[in-house]
Amino acid sequence: MDSEGLKRKSIVGLFWSVLDKGGQQLIVLLSGIWLAKILMPEDYGLIGMISIFTYLGNALQESGFSAAIIRKERLTNDDLNVAFYMNITIGVTLYLILFFASPLIASFFDEPALEWLSRVVFMMFLFNSFSVVQNAQLVREMRFKTATIINSTSLIISYISALYFAHRGAGAYAVACQTVAFAFCRMVLLWCCSKWRPTMTFKRQSFSELFSFSSKMLLTNILNTCACRLFPSVIGKYYNKIDAGLYENGQRWGNMPQDFVSGTIASVTFPAISAVQRSDAERMRRVCRKMVRVTAFLVFPLFMAIIVCCSKSAISYILKPEWADAVPYIVFISVAGIFNGLNTSNYNVLKTKGLSADILKFEVIRNLLTIIVIVACIPLGIFYMMSAMVAVSLLNYALFSYKVNRVLDISIFDHLRDIVPYFLIMSVAAVVAYIVGVWLYGVNPIVVIICQVMTMAIIYLGAGALFGSKIISESYNILKRRGK
């Protein structure tokens, strides 16, 4: 694909990907607020305790085949068949194992309610196993408009179901229903929108080629899950399910920018960078540096806006007072999310270059450190754990950036020049917005948040345009062309 064709397809893909994730986040936010008004922290705490199993199961189920399908230059029907049947085998096996292990899970956490709750939640593995290949094809073909419609429709249906059961007094089962309903609706819609159908033909060579890449990604995903989802399980086990629930929902809200960035930038940059990986090194370097700037442009305002606007009074007003203590969790998660969000582009560069062994090595370091600090900080308290997790996220970002800069022959000065201006401008905007919040103390929290967001947006976009940000000017030109 030529440079202009790739640029045009990437811009269109980014537009639909932003619309997809932005729409999803809006649905999740509004529906999540509605659910949280009905449910209690302990309901989410029960879901948070078993989340390590659900996320670990998803990592095992996907097995890295999705990334291998997107990345492979010459994809055959045998490759798709291998990935499809492997996913189904893993999904069914996982569900059966966890179904019969659910009494042990309930006993470990000393929560009898988890026995049947976990059996309901784990049904998602059965539905997800039938849709991994179809979803990977959409991403590979950069059909982000279709993905937007599928994901948004599935979310709306799943949250309507959850709200119905929540109003009926289902408690934690309402949250479980949302997870399972989303997986089922998404599976049905992906099959309806995909022309590919599995056949009984596959070759051992296809499995070997896919697995040589996916095996390392599988280990990486497993380690990521163990480290990231260990936290709510530890809280539920050694503290109480209320704190686990506060963390679980705090993480959902605090990670929204990360989900947005990874769902938009990552989904577009991976196929886009893959399209130029065999081209000249200079073109690859330009594309990757631009992706770093776009990522930084989005990451800093999204996370820092949450840090500035999040307050106990706002949470109590929007939800209810029982959720006010989630604020510290949201702030810590947002600070760590800045480094995790910036790492999105680094991760995709190494994945595109086929350096899954390096990804695995860095993730092993990060996740082992995360597990060590979580276990070590159990006697000290939750917030010591979270402070240590922020430090680990910073170290992980530094390691990934160092490797990517070496691979692409980019100096540390150029790397900092790509991200620091956005950090400085947003820092000034955040400080001014914080002062606005102090000045408006006692005013309706919604009014305060709107004023703070508007202040940050005006300063950030205005200063960026003043200092000649190409991202802002290009975005303006795209919108201008679409408006004609």
Backbone hydrogen bonds, N-H to C=O, Kabsch-Sander energy under -0.5 kcal/mol:
donor,donor_aa,acceptor,acceptor_aa,energy
6,L,2,D,-2.6
7,K,3,S,-2.3
8,R,4,E,-2.7
9,K,5,G,-2.4
10,S,6,L,-2.5
11,I,7,K,-2.4
12,V,8,R,-2.4
13,G,9,K,-2.5
14,L,10,S,-2.8
15,F,11,I,-2.4
16,W,12,V,-2.2
17,S,13,G,-2.5
18,V,14,L,-2.9
19,L,15,F,-2.2
20,D,16,W,-2.6
21,K,17,S,-2.9
22,G,18,V,-3.0
23,G,19,L,-2.4
24,Q,20,D,-2.5
25,Q,21,K,-3.0
26,L,22,G,-2.1
27,I,23,G,-2.4
28,V,24,Q,-3.2
29,L,25,Q,-2.9
30,L,26,L,-2.6
31,S,27,I,-2.6
32,G,28,V,-2.6
33,I,29,L,-2.3
34,W,30,L,-2.0
35,L,31,S,-2.8
36,A,32,G,-2.7
37,K,33,I,-1.6
38,I,34,W,-0.8
38,I,35,L,-1.0
39,L,35,L,-3.3
43,D,40,M,-1.3
44,Y,40,M,-1.2
45,G,41,P,-2.1
46,L,42,E,-1.7
47,I,43,D,-1.2
48,G,44,Y,-2.7
49,M,45,G,-1.9
50,I,46,L,-1.1
51,S,48,G,-0.7
53,F,50,I,-1.1
54,T,50,I,-1.6
55,Y,51,S,-2.8
56,L,52,I,-1.7
57,G,53,F,-2.3
58,N,54,T,-2.0
59,A,55,Y,-2.1
60,L,56,L,-2.3
61,Q,57,G,-2.7
62,E,58,N,-2.6
63,S,59,A,-1.9
65,F,62,E,-1.9
66,S,62,E,-0.5
68,A,64,G,-1.8
69,I,65,F,-2.5
70,I,66,S,-2.2
71,R,67,A,-2.2
72,K,68,A,-2.1
75,L,73,E,-0.7
80,L,76,T,-1.6
81,N,77,N,-2.3
82,V,78,D,-2.4
83,A,79,D,-2.2
84,F,80,L,-2.5
85,Y,81,N,-2.6
86,M,82,V,-2.1
87,N,83,A,-2.1
88,I,84,F,-2.0
89,T,85,Y,-2.3
90,I,86,M,-2.5
91,G,87,N,-2.6
92,V,88,I,-2.6
93,T,89,T,-2.1
94,L,90,I,-2.7
95,Y,91,G,-2.1
96,L,92,V,-2.2
97,I,93,T,-2.4
98,L,94,L,-2.8
99,F,95,Y,-2.5
100,F,96,L,-1.8
101,A,97,I,-1.2
102,S,98,L,-0.8
102,S,99,F,-0.6
104,L,101,A,-0.6
105,I,101,A,-1.9
106,A,102,S,-2.5
107,S,103,P,-2.1
108,F,104,L,-2.4
109,F,105,I,-1.9
110,D,106,A,-0.6
111,E,106,A,-2.4
114,L,111,E,-2.0
115,E,112,P,-1.6
117,L,113,A,-1.4
118,S,114,L,-2.4
119,R,115,E,-1.0
120,V,116,W,-1.6
121,V,117,L,-2.3
122,F,118,S,-2.7
123,M,120,V,-1.3
124,M,121,V,-1.8
125,F,122,F,-1.5
126,L,123,M,-0.8
127,F,123,M,-1.3
128,N,124,M,-2.9
129,S,125,F,-1.8
130,F,127,F,-1.0
131,S,128,N,-1.8
132,V,128,N,-0.8
135,N,131,S,-2.1
136,A,132,V,-2.2
137,Q,133,V,-2.1
138,L,134,Q,-1.6
139,V,135,N,-1.9
140,R,136,A,-2.7
141,E,137,Q,-2.5
142,M,139,V,-1.1
143,R,138,L,-2.7
144,F,142,M,-1.3
147,A,143,R,-1.7
148,T,144,F,-2.3
149,I,145,K,-1.9
150,I,146,T,-2.4
151,N,147,A,-2.7
152,S,148,T,-2.3
153,T,149,I,-2.2
154,S,150,I,-2.2
155,L,151,N,-2.3
156,I,152,S,-2.4
157,I,153,T,-2.3
158,S,154,S,-2.4
159,Y,155,L,-2.6
160,I,156,I,-2.1
161,S,157,I,-2.0
162,A,158,S,-2.2
163,L,159,Y,-2.7
164,Y,160,I,-2.0
165,F,161,S,-2.2
166,A,162,A,-2.4
167,H,163,L,-2.3
168,R,164,Y,-1.0
169,G,166,A,-1.6
170,A,165,F,-2.5
173,Y,170,A,-1.6
174,A,171,G,-1.7
175,V,171,G,-0.7
176,A,172,A,-2.0
177,C,173,Y,-2.5
178,Q,174,A,-1.6
179,T,175,V,-1.7
180,V,176,A,-2.2
181,A,177,C,-2.9
182,F,178,Q,-2.1
183,A,179,T,-1.7
184,F,180,V,-2.3
185,C,181,A,-2.7
186,R,182,F,-2.5
187,M,183,A,-1.9
188,V,184,F,-2.2
189,L,185,C,-2.5
190,L,186,R,-2.4
191,W,187,M,-2.0
192,C,188,V,-1.9
193,C,189,L,-1.9
194,S,190,L,-0.9
202,F,200,M,-0.5
207,F,203,K,-1.5
208,S,204,R,-2.6
209,E,205,Q,-2.6
210,L,206,S,-2.4
211,F,207,F,-3.1
212,S,208,S,-1.9
213,F,209,E,-0.7
213,F,210,L,-0.6
214,S,210,L,-3.0
215,S,211,F,-2.6
217,M,213,F,-1.4
218,L,214,S,-2.8
219,L,215,S,-2.0
220,T,216,K,-2.2
221,N,217,M,-2.8
222,I,218,L,-2.4
223,L,219,L,-2.3
224,N,220,T,-2.6
225,T,221,N,-2.4
226,C,222,I,-2.5
227,A,223,L,-2.3
228,C,224,N,-2.9
229,R,225,T,-2.9
230,L,226,C,-0.6
231,F,227,A,-0.5
233,S,229,R,-1.0
234,V,230,L,-2.7
235,I,231,F,-2.5
236,G,232,P,-2.4
237,K,233,S,-2.0
238,Y,234,V,-3.2
239,Y,235,I,-2.2
244,A,240,N,-1.8
245,G,241,K,-2.0
246,L,242,I,-2.4
247,Y,243,D,-2.4
248,E,244,A,-2.6
249,N,245,G,-2.5
250,G,246,L,-2.2
251,Q,247,Y,-3.0
252,R,248,E,-1.7
253,W,249,N,-2.5
254,G,250,G,-2.9
255,N,251,Q,-2.3
256,M,253,W,-1.0
259,D,255,N,-2.9
260,F,256,M,-2.5
261,V,257,P,-2.9
262,S,258,Q,-2.9
263,G,259,D,-2.0
264,T,260,F,-1.5
265,I,261,V,-1.7
266,A,261,V,-1.2
267,S,262,S,-0.6
268,V,264,T,-1.4
269,T,265,I,-3.4
270,F,266,A,-2.0
272,A,268,V,-1.9
273,I,269,T,-3.6
274,S,270,F,-2.1
275,A,271,P,-1.3
276,V,272,A,-0.5
276,V,273,I,-1.2
277,Q,273,I,-0.6
277,Q,274,S,-0.7
279,S,276,V,-1.8
284,M,280,D,-1.8
285,R,281,A,-2.3
286,R,282,E,-2.2
287,V,283,R,-2.5
288,C,284,M,-2.4
289,R,285,R,-2.3
290,K,286,R,-2.1
291,M,287,V,-2.0
292,V,288,C,-1.9
293,R,289,R,-2.0
294,V,290,K,-2.5
295,T,291,M,-2.4
296,A,292,V,-2.5
297,F,293,R,-2.6
298,L,294,V,-1.5
299,V,295,T,-3.0
300,F,296,A,-1.6
302,L,298,L,-1.7
303,F,299,V,-2.3
304,M,300,F,-2.2
305,A,301,P,-1.7
306,I,302,L,-1.1
307,I,303,F,-2.0
308,V,304,M,-2.1
309,C,305,A,-2.6
310,C,306,I,-2.1
315,I,311,S,-2.4
316,S,312,K,-2.6
317,Y,313,S,-2.0
318,I,314,A,-2.9
319,L,315,I,-2.8
323,W,320,K,-2.4
324,A,321,P,-1.6
326,A,323,W,-1.9
327,V,324,A,-1.6
330,I,326,A,-2.1
331,V,327,V,-2.3
332,F,328,P,-2.4
333,I,329,Y,-2.6
334,S,330,I,-2.0
335,V,331,V,-2.1
336,A,332,F,-2.2
337,G,333,I,-1.9
338,I,334,S,-1.2
338,I,335,V,-0.6
339,F,335,V,-0.8
340,N,336,A,-2.0
341,G,337,G,-3.0
342,L,338,I,-2.2
343,N,339,F,-1.3
344,T,341,G,-1.5
345,S,342,L,-0.6
346,N,342,L,-0.6
347,Y,343,N,-2.7
348,N,344,T,-1.9
349,V,345,S,-2.0
350,L,346,N,-2.1
351,K,347,Y,-2.1
352,T,348,N,-2.5
353,K,349,V,-2.2
354,G,351,K,-1.0
355,L,350,L,-2.6
356,S,354,G,-1.0
359,I,355,L,-1.9
360,L,356,S,-2.5
361,K,357,A,-2.1
362,F,358,D,-2.5
363,E,359,I,-2.6
364,V,360,L,-2.4
365,I,361,K,-1.9
366,R,362,F,-2.6
367,N,363,E,-3.0
368,L,364,V,-2.4
369,L,365,I,-2.1
370,T,366,R,-2.4
371,I,367,N,-2.6
372,I,368,L,-2.5
373,V,369,L,-2.7
374,I,370,T,-2.3
375,V,371,I,-2.3
376,A,372,I,-2.8
377,C,373,V,-1.9
378,I,375,V,-0.9
381,G,377,C,-2.4
385,M,381,G,-1.3
386,M,382,I,-2.0
387,S,383,F,-1.9
388,A,384,Y,-2.0
389,M,385,M,-1.9
390,V,386,M,-1.6
391,A,387,S,-1.7
392,V,388,A,-2.1
393,S,389,M,-2.1
394,L,390,V,-2.0
395,L,391,A,-2.1
396,N,392,V,-2.5
397,Y,393,S,-2.1
398,A,394,L,-2.0
399,L,395,L,-2.2
400,F,396,N,-2.3
401,S,397,Y,-2.5
402,Y,398,A,-2.2
403,K,399,L,-1.9
404,V,400,F,-2.6
405,N,401,S,-2.5
406,R,402,Y,-1.6
407,V,403,K,-2.4
408,L,404,V,-2.5
409,D,405,N,-0.6
410,I,405,N,-2.8
415,H,411,S,-2.1
416,L,412,I,-2.5
417,R,413,F,-2.3
418,D,414,D,-1.2
419,I,415,H,-0.9
419,I,416,L,-0.6
420,V,416,L,-3.1
423,F,419,I,-1.5
424,L,420,V,-2.8
425,I,421,P,-2.3
426,M,422,Y,-2.2
427,S,423,F,-2.1
428,V,424,L,-2.0
429,A,425,I,-2.1
430,A,426,M,-2.6
431,V,427,S,-2.2
432,V,428,V,-2.2
433,A,429,A,-2.3
434,Y,430,A,-2.3
435,I,431,V,-2.1
436,V,432,V,-2.1
437,G,433,A,-2.0
438,V,434,Y,-2.1
439,W,435,I,-2.6
440,L,436,V,-1.8
441,Y,438,V,-1.4
443,V,440,L,-2.3
447,V,444,N,-0.5
448,V,444,N,-2.0
449,I,445,P,-2.4
450,I,446,I,-2.4
451,C,447,V,-2.4
452,Q,448,V,-2.5
453,V,449,I,-2.8
454,M,450,I,-2.4
455,T,451,C,-2.2
456,M,452,Q,-2.5
457,A,453,V,-2.6
458,I,454,M,-2.5
459,I,455,T,-2.2
460,Y,456,M,-2.9
461,L,457,A,-2.5
462,G,458,I,-2.0
463,A,459,I,-2.7
464,G,460,Y,-2.0
465,A,461,L,-2.5
466,L,462,G,-2.3
467,F,463,A,-2.2
468,G,465,A,-1.2
469,S,464,G,-2.6
473,S,469,S,-1.8
474,E,470,K,-2.7
475,S,471,I,-2.3
476,Y,472,I,-2.3
477,N,473,S,-2.1
478,I,474,E,-2.2
479,L,475,S,-2.4
480,K,476,Y,-2.3
481,R,477,N,-2.4
482,R,478,I,-2.2
483,G,479,L,-1.5
484,K,480,K,-0.5
484,K,481,R,-0.9
